[in-house]
Amino acid sequence: MVLKGQIEMNEIRTTIISSISGIIGVGLGVIGTLVAAKVTNRIQQQIADRNIDLQKKIAESSLALQKQIADSQSDLQRDLAKENNRAHQRALIDGMVLKMLEFLMEYPHLEKDEFCKSYPDVKGHPNGKERYEAFCCFVFNLLMAAFKHFDEDVKKLGDYIGIDEIVRSHHRWWEHDRENLNYDEPFRRAIQAVIDRLKKEGKI
């Protein structure tokens, strides 16, 4: 009877242990599932956060690139406008040179040394003084326009047009005409420097 009772007690213990083990197993499974789910959620959140950061960086890079392109286009347009304006100025100056040559072909005495040196006491030509003054005004306006076009560089101006010869021929008008004060100072200094140099070289 004792043996039978012990067997029954062992069976009960085994059943209880099995039940407890099952409960523990289920609990551990649940805990594992919860932990796994939590870990999965955290990883998914990290992935989502990284995707958001990546999208932000892509958007920022795209905006920066668009701005660079816009700035480059703006710079290009500005450069083209500047070049077009410079080309237009050059065309106007070239036109003034042709006009000066046409004027000299019609009135060749306006560049003769004898006539130019007689200024302001011009004689022998009807309206000669007035015509000569208008011509000189036009020529020095041409020189100033070219002087500005070549960034106030007298050497470049001299390479474009014979400034020494023009100043040598017409310096008396320049020195006698009070209207010369209306020219801007850099141009006036440049012309005076040419006059001083030519005088020093004995050419005027």
Secondary structure, 3 states (H helix, E strand, C coil): CHHHHHHHHHHHHHHHHHHHHHHHHHHHHHHHHHHHHHHHHHHHHHHHHHHHHHHHHHHHHHHHHHHHHHHHHHHHHHHHHHHHHHHHHHHHHHHHHHHHHHHHHHCHHHHCHHHHHCCCCCCCCCCHHHHHHHHHHHHHHHHHHHHHHCCCCHHHHHHHCCHHHHHHHHHHHHHHCHHHHHCCHHHHHHHHHHHHHHHHCCCC
